[in-house]
């Protein structure tokens, strides 16, 4: 079946599903495959639950009754359908990527743009080869602007996602030491992320660039760009206060965010600049920013008992970990405690990068440090203010016997460490 015909079925459906646990009446179910699952096995279940059409790529699950559609590759078909649908809508799409802050930036941009436009944005962090097509297929003729987050852990991925989403605008938050196992090096990260720039340049599209980031300015040369920063740019945003939740100013208006950490200033600035570019009134930009409350362990400020906790444990890499520590070093509080967990996907760089973090903490003794995980356990440390634990259970025993009181606490780690469990103990 050609994609145009499949798209006609899509327009008759209630939407797309890839999970039989989330089947909606009259939806199209795409039987995706993974390392540990085969969606074809659930074709009949999807039909039983009310699916309109089921897309399969194994002939044994295909019915000749019209309920199923047999294709060569379900994933490729999903991606092709998403691209065809995106082209049919002819709406402006902004794509975001970067090593750190892309989900926060996406949420802030959506909070601002949705004050004026009917927007559809990536849900959560569904930013991969499956999530991007699903985001595009969630858009319809009522959608005025699409906001698509793109994640990657190896070269070529952003290029592929750009060719599916066909963005008109792009923004790269930063280049950092993330997914080094897949990219190989920081240079590999830069090469991978700038695949978005290459797509936009090739198609004469526009990019938003943080003018305070020298590397971004360098890599975006020759592309039509909209700049933002603190002075002499297309859009200037001023930092008023970073001692607590960030307070910024734009067009003579102060905007009080619910975000902590100086590293979030660029995320806020990008959202403000993008909103201003799309002519969202300043008062609505302010309302959008001030309405955004971080969730899901991203830069959350939590009060529990006598402790104030900066929960930033959604994910971590060497760049974001160091930024969090530099910020926490400047934070107020006499009794500072850091709970840091292993950083993942660093490959051959893991030992060096974890030791670099420990070296910084040894040279900057601004609070107690609890390091958890096999990577941090291997590091060399002779400082009395730094404790090392093999796993969370070992840390848990220590905290249960000596819970922190009246402390200012930072929790930072890669997602797999699930360090938010500390909240159940302290």
Secondary structure as UniProt FT lines:
FT   HELIX           3..12
FT   STRAND          16..17
FT   HELIX           20..22
FT   TURN            25..26
FT   STRAND          28..30
FT   HELIX           39..42
FT   HELIX           43..48
FT   TURN            49..50
FT   STRAND          53..56
FT   HELIX           59..61
FT   TURN            64..65
FT   STRAND          68..70
FT   HELIX           74..89
FT   STRAND          92..97
FT   HELIX           102..113
FT   TURN            114..116
FT   STRAND          119..121
FT   TURN            124..125
FT   TURN            129..130
FT   HELIX           131..137
FT   TURN            141..142
FT   STRAND          145..149
FT   TURN            155..156
FT   HELIX           157..165
FT   STRAND          169..172
FT   HELIX           180..183
FT   HELIX           186..193
FT   HELIX           195..202
FT   TURN            203..204
FT   STRAND          206..210
FT   TURN            211..212
FT   HELIX           214..219
FT   TURN            220..222
FT   STRAND          224..229
FT   STRAND          235..236
FT   STRAND          238..241
FT   STRAND          245..250
FT   TURN            251..252
FT   STRAND          253..260
FT   HELIX           262..264
FT   HELIX           265..277
FT   TURN            278..279
FT   HELIX           282..291
FT   TURN            296..297
FT   STRAND          300..304
FT   TURN            305..306
FT   STRAND          307..312
FT   HELIX           318..330
FT   STRAND          336..341
FT   HELIX           347..349
FT   HELIX           350..363
FT   STRAND          368..372
FT   HELIX           374..377
FT   TURN            384..385
FT   STRAND          386..389
FT   HELIX           392..401
FT   STRAND          408..412
FT   HELIX           415..417
FT   HELIX           419..424
//
